[in-house]
Amino acid sequence: MLELANPDLEMNRKEKRAEFRQEIEATAKGSANQDEIQRNREFIALQDMLPVALTRTRSEDVGKNSLIRFAAVTEEEVEFSK
């Protein structure tokens, strides 16, 4: 949500997602499991569609102001699996 509220914000998760994209495509060129590659591409495609979810919110001043306030008081929290 924070990333969608403030797309210009530098976030660790954006870097990790970019690395994940590169890894998917690098793996796709090899002999990796094509089902897994397709699944990962679909996850990325879903992630890329998330901004559409806030289109209506951004179209109204009340929604824009809410997102600005949210971004001002929220910090990125990332959970990493081990």
C-alpha distance (Angstrom), angle and dihedral (degrees) to the residues before:
residue distance angle dihedral
M1 . . .
L2 3.79 . .
E3 3.78 90.9 .
L4 3.80 90.3 52.1
A5 3.81 92.8 45.5
N6 3.80 91.8 52.7
P7 3.83 111.3 19.6
D8 3.82 92.4 175.7
L9 3.80 92.5 60.3
E10 3.79 113.5 112.2
M11 3.78 107.2 -123.7
N12 3.76 135.4 176.6
R13 3.80 91.2 -133.3
K14 3.82 90.7 60.4
E15 3.79 90.3 55.9
K16 3.80 91.4 46.9
R17 3.81 90.9 49.3
A18 3.82 91.0 51.1
E19 3.80 89.5 50.7
F20 3.81 89.6 48.5
R21 3.83 90.9 52.3
Q22 3.79 90.9 51.1
E23 3.79 91.5 47.2
I24 3.81 92.0 50.8
E25 3.78 92.6 52.4
A26 3.80 93.7 43.1
T27 3.80 89.8 50.9
A28 3.80 92.0 46.4
K29 3.80 90.1 63.4
G30 3.79 91.2 57.9
S31 3.75 131.2 58.2
A32 3.81 96.2 -79.5
N33 3.79 125.9 141.7
Q34 3.81 104.5 -73.3
D35 3.81 92.5 -156.0
E36 3.80 90.0 58.0
I37 3.79 91.7 46.9
Q38 3.81 90.9 51.2
R39 3.81 91.3 47.8
N40 3.81 91.1 51.2
R41 3.80 91.4 48.5
E42 3.80 89.2 52.3
F43 3.83 91.0 51.3
I44 3.80 89.6 52.6
A45 3.81 91.0 47.2
L46 3.82 90.1 52.5
Q47 3.79 90.2 49.4
D48 3.80 89.8 51.2
M49 3.82 90.1 53.3
L50 3.83 95.0 54.4
P51 3.82 95.2 90.8
V52 3.81 88.0 65.1
A53 3.81 88.0 65.1
L54 3.80 90.5 68.7
T55 3.80 97.6 44.7
R56 3.79 93.5 105.2
T57 3.80 92.8 43.5
R58 3.79 90.8 52.5
S59 3.80 92.2 47.7
E60 3.82 93.4 68.2
D61 3.81 127.8 60.1
V62 3.81 92.7 -129.4
G63 3.79 90.4 54.8
K64 3.80 93.7 45.6
N65 3.80 90.9 50.7
S66 3.80 91.3 48.3
L67 3.79 91.3 53.8
I68 3.80 91.5 47.6
R69 3.82 91.2 51.9
F70 3.81 91.4 45.6
A71 3.80 92.4 51.3
A72 3.82 91.1 47.7
V73 3.80 95.1 57.0
T74 3.81 102.7 32.4
E75 3.79 128.5 83.7
E76 3.76 130.4 -160.8
E77 3.78 114.5 -96.7
V78 3.77 117.6 -172.5
E79 3.77 127.7 -169.8
F80 3.75 115.4 -157.5
S81 3.76 121.4 -160.7
K82 3.77 117.4 -133.2
